[in-house]
Amino acid sequence: MLVLGRFSKVFSVIGEIMAFLTIVILGLLYLNDAMPIHFLGDFGVTLTGIKDYAVIITLTVCGMAFASKRSLIIFIPFCILAVCALACYSIIVFKIF
């Protein structure tokens, strides 16, 4: 019935951990911006670079958990769209073209 049904729990657990870490990163960055003294220093610049990728990858893993419970007809196009979103974001950030 479901080819990827076994992987849905794996994707769910990884997605939950990534969602937690993404919220921690966002919370630290927003708190750093709200404070008069930026306590993160140069590490804040690194976290800002990680932030957008963390959001995209977290949404991708959570979407894969959803799509893996369905069928390959939903899973494969979702994976293709996720790769396109990540590639397009990387093109925009790094100004490749």
Number of C-alpha atoms within 10 A of each C-alpha: 6 11 11 17 16 11 14 20 15 14 20 17 14 16 21 15 12 19 19 12 15 20 14 12 19 17 12 16 20 11 14 16 14 10 9 8 9 13 14 15 10 9 11 17 12 11 16 14 12 13 16 15 15 20 17 15 19 21 16 21 23 20 19 25 23 17 22 23 18 17 14 14 9 14 18 14 12 17 16 10 12 19 15 12 15 16 12 13 15 13 12 11 10 9 8 8 5
